[in-house]
Amino acid sequence: SSPIQIPGTWTSSATFVQSGEGAYGMARLATKDSKLWAWGSNQNYSLGLNAPTNAHKSSPTQVGTETIWTGAKVYNQRQGFVIPLSGELYGWGYNYNGSVGNNSGSGHAGSVLEPVQIGTDTTWRSLASSQSWTAGIKSDGTLWSWGYNVYGALGHNNRTDYSSPVQIGSGTDWNKVAGFLNGAAATKTDGTLWVWGMNSDGNLGLGDSNRRSSPVQLP
């Protein structure tokens, strides 16, 4: 019930993330010394350690052997994602309806137990990841998404699942994106705010409870 130091020197350049999916475990990821570390629950293969889902870790364990993660951005929900400074995108975890994004099978049979590169692009800038879908922005300002799309959370004006990144519209002025359970919000470089996805509780802020399957500007 009070802070206890985790062994090691975690420099100011380290980045951390933890999943918020209580029912799916609490996985934690961090970068240190150009390496990627994970600990906590490995349910849904969320640690990326090429181990069974019950192989939980009570202390930081290195993910793979690569030393390319200096300053990397890490993201974690049911899946894990990491973007190194060189701009590639790596992912792993439970591949529910293509949510890892590596164009492989769905469910446990298609799960990815350790980091694999998603596509060949080296222009990824940031991500927003929820339970089973992900959206990302590239350095050219384009917005992409993939995974489970039952509520239109992917923003493609349909409810089709995608197992690899697909561009949302044709805009090149997207700035930041954030996700929630089955929807997202994103800003453009002109300061406008856009939302889409599930809206049963009015969480899109549009004055109604109708879902939106493509980005709509918030007044």
Salt bridges, closest charged atoms under 4 A:
ASP121 OD2 - LYS138 NZ 2.24
ASP208 OD2 - ARG212 NH2 2.84
